[in-house]
Amino acid sequence: MYDVIIIGAGSSGSVLANRLSEDPNRTVLLIEAGPDYVEPKTLPFELINSHRNALKDHDWGLDYAPTQSQQSKLPRGKVTGGSSAVNTTIALRGLPEDYNAWAEAGNPGWEWESVLPHFKRLERDLDYGDNDDHGDAGPISIRRYPKSEMTEVHQAFLADADTLGYPECHDANAPQSTGAGPQPMNKLGRLRISCAIGYLAPARFRPNLTVLASTTVSRLLFEKKRCIGAEITSNEGTLQQVFAKLNIVSAGALLTPTLLMRSGLGPPDMLNAFGIETIESEPFVGQNLCDHPAISVVCLAKPGCNIDHDAPIIQTILRYTTERAEHRNNMQIEQLSYAGAPAGPARFAIAACLEYQYGRGSLQLTGPHAKDLPLISNHFCEDQRDLRALVEGLKDTLAFTQQPALRGMIDSISFPDPNRGSKDSDLAGLIQRFAGSGYHPCGTVKMGPKEDPSAVVGSSGELHRCDGLVVADASIMPQVPRANTNLTAIMIGEKISQDINRHPSHFGL
């Protein structure tokens, strides 16, 4: 019997494992489906290398439907550190308005002034750690590229942003920031500072913390409506049961709701279809899927233009508000150093990503077993407000290709085809066919007050209608923040671990 079981060693789970095991009298079991690299020297280069995503050997292999006409891959990290171990190392916070909206929706303690200390606690900001908005002693190192280290295309992007009249932004994580500037990134040189490195490594040799990797959780175990543990299977096929006073699911926005449903917490009709006993009817588990729809302009570079596939793929960012938008900084444009394979034509890209999203997707079970991955449907930009905004973002992105610095590097636009039309209706049709994910899924186990029928968990991640069970990861976000979600997922781990440490009896500890 453990005091705490944590399922998933990703951006939130690694934080929880560290913070909850700080009490030497509390036993903690951390379970991870992917491998664990205990010794730094055994870490594969693809996980070290922050210059690009690691999408090959440590991925769950999830598919999704970004629009009704296509299927795509949705990469998620399957390794200690989770997606923080394989991502692009973008270290952006959401806006204060994002978290204030969470609190106003009935989640006290999530307003900006309350979450800011958690953001500061997680970071060691190498550029701004000495001011009131940032931390200088946290586990996650954050820095920004100076212009002297930027690639040619990133320097050109910033020059053209200035030509287009966008304000310069030195610190995109300042509360009221807007405009174009360097991208904050959790890296040191080439090294990706994942949560496995920042949080798990310093804690893993505590005698009260057990890390069980390469182990799949088949289902949660219940006595009536109290979660008492989990049924787990090793890669070798060994089946066993583990038990705890408090069970925390931190498997991410796609696999957390899948596990809950597989364990009997979900829509009864769906569970019955796969012979799963309903522990508690939770029709909104797997609903409210939020993400950032995105579309890229791909440019064929002129001969002689230096396109370095070994360079960091993203170094700059533009956050701004489109025309007629109701919410500040609803759009993000990022320059990509390269596009396509190194052996192919020299290409780079500019991506527009819609940061304030109205539309919602969902996911469904495909079977009762752990090997049965969920059916994920985003159907981006079916909400006309999202479509109109992303049309504006695509037009603004295309405008960059006509400015002096980038125009001098572009031989032609390979996507979208300029011959297919440039009217709003043409661009809207293009987006409805080809929009993809910013890879920031969240919201599928929505946090909210008990009187909100769509809310599954309360403000500390505790399930409303089951005991002994907490969810702590991106799935609890009521709405996707206007930023890449990794820092917010880490912040969630920090906040919920603090809630548990301050009020252990409330959580059965």
Summary of the structure (lengths in Angstrom):
residues: 509
radius of gyration: 22.1
end to end distance: 12.4
largest distance: 68.3
contacts: 1863
relative contact order: 0.18
helix: 27%
strand: 26%
